[in-house]
Amino acid sequence: MNKFFCTIVDKKYLPFGRALLDSLRSTTSSGFTLFFLCLDDESFNALENEASVERIKLSEVEDFNPLSADYKKKKPYNEYCWSLASTFCRHLLEKEETSHILYIDSDILFYQDVQIVYDEIKDSSIGIIRHRHNTSLSPDGEFNVGIVYFNNDEDGKSCAKWWNETMLLEKRPDLATIGDQKYLEEFPKIYGDSVAILDKTFAHGAPWNFRLYCYDTYPSKGTIIWGDKEQPLVFNHFSRLSIDEKTGDVSPTSGWYADHTFNFEIFKMPVVRHFYMDYLSKIKPYYKK
């Protein structure tokens, strides 16, 4: 089965998006198409003639969904960008008529075959992934928007539309506390068994969950220990982090974990530091000299 992924880039995030594409090419066993929503001409032109890529301009998405253009007029740029994941998923399901869509944040890198994620989704219409963080410290909610799946069926399309319109029409201000993310907590409440919660068979790394993992098995087996479970580490989410290209130092730039000093100690762990040095080596070639 051909897989359909999507992500969002502008010229700033283009190196991250290209590293994501490279990681999918090296790990995905089946054919795939990665749809890029390009927010500017520079990113659109840079991705010309890339295999397994479909480029879509922002104007095309806004023409298809006028609510998005209206929202853009009312909100700061960053808040508008947060709304685009749901807008883009709707566009691909309804206009491009893809059989499904897996949204992936552009600052994610895959280490193992994404089929592991699909194996857990199975026949579900919707898939969302837990943060796996200490929720007593975080206001970000239970689920992370870095990976969101919709099948092109009744519940999948309905859920993507609900997420998109509820945000753009500002129907639930109580959920508008962390961009588009808190809305995901409503998915299981509304769609019940149609929602797969993705944390049973695989692990994903991120600054908010590094300290919960034991990495002793990673160098030899590509797995981590989470509680009493040994799980493959499928991808890492390099969210809201600053990488010093000269020293290789990594530090949080924003978010709740930037205010907790224990997180800085996590980056001194050899395996975790390896992830970031490796990521730096993958994105640097895509920065213009």
N, C-alpha and C positions, 0 to 999 in steps of 0.2 A: 504493500500500500504506500503510495506517495504521501509524504507528510507535508503539512502546510504550517509554516511558522511565520510570525511577524514581529517586527521591532520598529522602534522610532529613533531617528537620528537627526541631528543638525551638524554643522561643521565641527562643533565642539565635541560631540559624541561619536563622530564618524570613526575615529580609531578604535573605540570600544566595539562599535557595531561590526567592524571588519574583523576584529579578533573573535567576536562571537561567531561570525560566518566561518572563519578558519577552523574553529573548534568543532562546529557542526560537520564540516566537511571531513575532518579527520576521525570523527567518532561515530557518525550516523551510518548504519548499515544499509538503510533503504534510500530510495530517491526522496528528495525533498525540494521544496521551494521556500525561500525566505523572502517574504515581502517586507520591503523597507518603506516606511512612511518618511519621506524626505522633507524636512521643514525649510530647506533653503536650496538654492540652485547649486551651491558648491557640493553638497552631499549628493544630490541627484546626479550631477555630472560625473562625480568621482566613481560612482557605482556602475557606470555604463559598461556593457559587455561582460559583466561578471556572471559566471555560470551559476545556476541555481538561484538566481536573484530576479525578483520583479520589483521595479521601482514605481512608487506612486507619489505624486506630488500632493502637497497639502491642499492646494486649490481644488483638486479633484474630489478629495474627501469632504471638504467644506461645501462644495456644490451639491454633493449627494445628500449631505446632512446640514441644512441651513442652521439648525440649532447650535451647531459647533461654532459657526461663524458669529452668531449672536453672542454666544458665551465669551468668545475671544474679545469682544468689544468691552465687556464688563469686568474682566479679570486681569490681574497681573500675568505676565508671560509664564511664570512657573506654574501658576494654578491652571492656566489654560493647557499647558503641556500635560499636566496630570490627567486632564480629561480625555486626552487623545487615545489612550489605550482602549477604552470602551468604544469610542467613536470609530477607531480603525478596525476593531474586531467586527463591529456591526457592518461596516463597509464591505469587508471581505466575505462575510457570510451572506449578505443580502445582495450586493452588487456583483461581486466576483464569483459568488456561489461556490466557494470552496466547500469540500465535504466536511471540514472541521477547521479550526484554527487554534494554534497554541501560541499565545502571546508570550514573548520573552523580553525582559528588560535588556537593553543593549550592553549593560555592564556585567553581564553574566558570561561565564566561560564553562564549557562542558569538558569533562574529563572522561566520561563514559557514554555509551550509546543512549540517546534519548528514548530509545525503545523501552528502557526500564521504566520511564515515566508513563508511557502509553500502556505498558502491561498493568500498571496499577489503576489507570483510568478505566480500562476494559471498555464496557459498553455504556459508561456514564455519559450524560449529556453535558456535564459541567465538571471541571476539575480546579481545585484551589489548594494551595500549599501552606502549611503552618509556618510561622516564623521560627518556632522552637527557641524562644527566648524566655528569660525570666520576666513574666508578665507583670510582676510587682514593680519592676523598674521602668516599664515601657508603656507609653500611651498609644502605641502604634497599632494595637489590635492583634487579634489572634492569627490572622492570615496575611501573607505578603503578596503584593501585586506583581512581583517579579516574574511569576509563572501563573498564567490563567488559561484554562482550556474551555472551548465551546465546540460541541458537535453541531452540525447544521441540521438539527431536528427541532421539533416544536419547543421543548424546554430550553435547549441551547440558545436558540435565537431569541426566545422570550427573555431569558436571563440577561443576555448581552444588551437587549433593548432596555430592560428595566434598569440595569446599571447605568447605561448611557443617559437615558432620559431623566432618571431620578437625580443624577448629578447636574446635568445641563439646565434643567428646569428648577433646580434647587428645592426639590420637594421635601428633602430630609436634611435640614441644617444640622440635626444632631449627629449625622454621619459625616459631615464635611469638616472633620477635625484633622485629618491627615491625608489631604489630597483625595484620591479615588479609592483609598485602601479600606476604610472602615465599612464601606458598602458591601465588601465581600462577606462580612459576618452575617448579612441577611440572606445570602444565597441558600444555605442549608435550611433556614427557617421557611423560606418561600417554596423551594424546589425539592426539599426532602431527600429522598433516596436517589434522585437524579444527580446529586452532587457527590463526587468522589473527593474525599479529603486526603491529600497526598502526603503521607508521612509514615507509611507502614513498612515499606520494604527498602527504601533508599534514603540517603542523607544528602543534605545540601549545606554548604558552608556559607557563613556570612558573619560580619562583625558582631551581630547580636547573639550568635550561638556558638562561637569558637570555644568559649570557656566551658561549655557543657559537654564537649567531646574529648575523648582520649584518642590520640593520633598514633599510638604505638604500632598499630597494624597497617597504617597507611603506606609507608615506604615499600613494604613487601607485597601487600595485597590490594592496595587501593581502597581500603575500607577504614571506617572509624568505629569506635565504640561509643554508643549512646545509651547510657544506663546499662542494661544487660543485653543490648542488641549489637551485633556486628553488622554494619550496613555499608554497601558501596557508596562512596562519595561521588555523586553523579555530576554535580556542578558547584561552582562557587559564585557568590553574588558580591561583586566588588562595589558595594553601595556606599555612596557619600564619603569617599576616601580620597585623600591627597597622597600622591606618590612623588617624592622628590627624585627627579631623574638623575641627579648627580650623586646623591648619597644612598638612594634606595630606601630612605626612611619613609615609613607609612604612618599616617595619622588620621584620625577622624576629623572631618571638616564641619560636620553639622549633625544634628540629631541627638537623641537622648544619650547615646553611648559616648559622645564626645565629652560629657560632663562627669564621667565615671572613670577615675584614674586606673582602675583595674584593667580596663580594656587596653590601655597602652602596653601593659605588661604582656598581654596575649600576643602582640606582634613580635615579641622577642622569642617566642617558641620557634624552634628551627623549621618545623614543617609548615607552620602558618606563614612564617617569613618567606619560605620557599615559594608558596603560592603567589605572593605579591611580587617577588623578584622575577618569577617566571612570567607573571602577567605583564610586568613592565617590559620585559623583552619581547612580548608579543604585540604590544600596542605601539612601542617606539618607532618601528619602521613606517607606521602610517602617519606620523607627525611630519609636517613639512619642515624642511630645514630652514 
